[in-house]
Amino acid sequence: MSIVYGCYGIIPARYDSSRFPGKPMADICGKPMFWHVWNSACKCPEMDKVVLATDSPIIQDAAEKLGVPVVMTADTHTSGTDRVLEAARKLSLPDDCVVVNIQGDEPCLAPEMLSELVSPFADGSVRVTTLASPITAEEAQSPDRVKVALAKDSRALYFSRSPIPYSHDGSGKYLLHIGLYGFRMEALETFAGTDASPLEKRERLEQLRLLENGIPIHVTVTEHSCHGVDRPEDLDTAIKILEREKI
C-alpha cells in the first residue's frame, strides 16, 4: 500500500497512576515499558517518526539515555489525547498529516496493528480511525471491556461499556474496542476544541465526543490481540510474551 501522507506516532506516558505509579518505567526484560512500545511502533513501515510525550523528568531522562525521541508536556492534562495534541503542536505537524495515539501500556504491541490502523487514511475523506477485535458474549459482559457497534461501511455507530448490540436470545457477535487512534491533525484539533459531551460523561468514553459532534470514526477489525499492562500483576504476562517472541 502506498502511503501519501505523513504519519507520526505519539506515545503519551504519564508517571503518576493510581493503580500503577511509575508504570511507563516498569522493567520488562531489562528495558522500561515505554521503550518496548516505542520499539514496536518504530517497526511499522508507515510511521515517519515515533516520539514519547511525557510530563515526567524521570521518564524524559530515561528516554534520552535510550535514544528515544521525547517531548515534554504539561502535567495538567486529563487525558492522553490532550497530551498527544500538545506534543503534535510542539512538533509543528501539518494539518493533513496523520497523528497516531499509541497507548503507552502496550509493550507487546504488534506493528501490524498500526498498519491496519492507518490504512483507511488512503481515503482522503477519513478523519479518525481505531481498531476492534472479536470477543465472546461472556467477555462482552464486563464494563471494563468497551464494545463498539459498526455500520456496513465500518463506521462506528456507538461505543459502550454495556454489551452492544443487545441480543434477546444471548447469541450474536461482539467487538472489543482497542484504544489505538489515528487522527488527521485537523480532527485532533477539533476534538480537543470541543467540550466533553453528554454521552462521553455518561459512559466515561471520550471517543463518544467525536460521534456526538458528527465526526465519523472508521473502525478496522483486527485479528491481533492486545495485552495491556493495567496493574503490576499484568507484567508477568507481558514478559512471557516478549520472551517467547525472542525465542
N, C-alpha and C positions, 0 to 999 in steps of 0.2 A: 504493500500500500504506500502510495506517495503522500507524504505529509507536506502541506503547502503553508503551514503557519508555524510560528514559534511556539514551542511548548516548554513550560517551566514548572518543575515540581517544587513545592514548598512544604516542608515538614514542620508543623508547629510543635514546639517542645517546651512545656511548662514544668518548672521544677516542683512547685507546690501541688500536692494532690492529697485529698482527704483519705482516699483509700490506699494510696501507694506513693508517699512522699519520695521525691527524687527518682521517679520511675524512669525517665529518659537515660539516667546514668546507671541503671541496673546492669550488672555484669552478666553477659551472655557469651560464653566461650572466649573469655578474655578481652572482650570489647564491650563498650556501653551499648545499650539497646538502640539508641539513636543512630549509631554507626551502621548497624545491621540494616535498619530501614533505608538509610541513605545509600548504602552499598547495593541493595537490591534495586532501588529505584534507578540508580545510575545504569543498570543493565538493560533498562527499557530503551530500545533504539530510537523511540520517538522523542525522548527527553533531550532538549538542548542543554539544560542545566538543572541541577537539583541542589537546593540550599536548605539549611536549617534556620528556623525562625524561633528565637527564644527570648525570654526576659531574665535569664539567669547568667550571671558572670561565671558561675561554676561550669555550666554547660558550654558557654562560649569558649572558655579556656580549654576544655577537653576537646571540643570540636576543632579548634585551631591546631592543637597538638597532633590531631589525627588527619589533618589536611581536609577537613570537611568545611565547605563554604558556609558561613554563618552570618545572619543578620540579627542585630539586637533590636528588640521591640519593647513596647511599654508593658508594664506589669499590671495594667488596669483592664486588660481585655477580658470579656466574659465568655468568649468562645474562640475556638481555634480558627474559625473563619475570619474573625476580626484580625487576628494575629497574622494570618496569611495575607490579608489585604494590606496591612501596614508594610509587610515585607515586600510585597509586589510593588507598592508605591515607591519604596526606597530603592528598589531595583530599576525604577523608571520603565516598567514593562509597557509595551504598546497596547492600545485598546483592542486590537484584533488578535492578540496572542491568546493562547490557552494557558490558564493557571490551574495546576492540579494540587488540590489539598490532600496531602498524603498523611494518614494517621501515623503519629509517632510511636504508637504502641503495637505495631505490626512487624516485628523483626523477621517473620517468616514470609513476608510479602512476596508473591510471585510476580516478577517483572511483566509477565504476560497479562496480568490483570490491568496494569497501567496501559498497555497497548489496547486492550479491549475498551478501557475507559475513554481513551481519546479518539478511537477510530470514528465515532459518529461525527466528529468535527470536520471530517472531509466534506460534509454538507454544510455550506456556509450559513444556513439558517439555524443550525443547532447552537444553543447558548449555554446550556448546562447539561452535564451528564453524570450518571452514577452507575453503580453495579448492583446486581441482586443474584441470589443463588437459591435453588430449590431446597426446601426443608419439609420435614414431616408435619402432619397435623398436630402431633403431640408437641413437637418443638415450637410450633406456632402459638401455643397457649401462653408462653412466657412473655410478660410485658417488657422484659429486657431485650427481647428479640423483635426488632422493628420490622414490620411487614409492609410490602408495597403491592398495590394492585395496578395492572397495566392496561392501556388501551391496545388496540390491534397494531398501531404503529409504534409501539414500545414506549409511548409517553406515560409517565406516571400519572395515574388518576388520583391516588391518595396513599399516604403513608400512615401507619397506625401501630400503636402498641397492642391493640386488640387483633385477634385473628381476622384478617380480611382476605378475600371476600367471605362473608358468613356462609356456612354450609348447613342447611337444615337437616341433612342426614349424616353429617360428620365426615363426608368424603370431600374430595377436591384437592387441588394443589395450592401450595403457599410458597411465596417468595420472600426470602430474608433480604432486607436491605443491607448492603455493605457500605459502610461510611467512607467511601472514597468519592471525591467530587472533582469534576473538571468544569471550569468556568471560562467563558470568554471574559477578558478583563473588564469589559463594559458591563457585563452581567454581574460580576463580582462587586463592582462599584454600586450598581443599582441595588443589589441585595443589602449591602451594608448601609445604604442611604435610606432604607425603609424601616419603620418601627416594627417591633415584634407583633405578629398578627394574632388574632383570637385563637385560631386553631393551633398555632405554634405554642401558645401559652398553655392551652388545654392539654395537648399531648406531650408537651415538652420536646418538640421536634422542630428544629429551626428550618429544615427544608420545606416545611409547610408554608413558610412565609413566601417562598417563591411561587408556589401554586396559587396562594390566595391573591398574589399580585399579578397573576396572569403570565408568569414566566414558566414555560414548559420545561420539564426535566426528562431527558432521554435516558432510558434505562437499558443497559446491556446485561443479559443473563449470562453468567459465567459458570463454568463447571469447577473453577478453582475455589478453594475454601480459605477462610481467614482463621488465624489462631492468635487473636489479640491478647495482650497482657494487661488485664484489668487490675489484678491483685498479685501479691508476691507469690502465691501458690501456683500461678499460671506460668511462672518462669520455667519450671521443670519440663512442661510440655514443649515450650519453645526451644529449649536446649536440646531435647531429644530429637526434634525435627531437624534442627540445623546440623547436629552431629550425624544424623542419618544421611543428610544430603551430602556431607563431606565424604562419607564412606562410599 
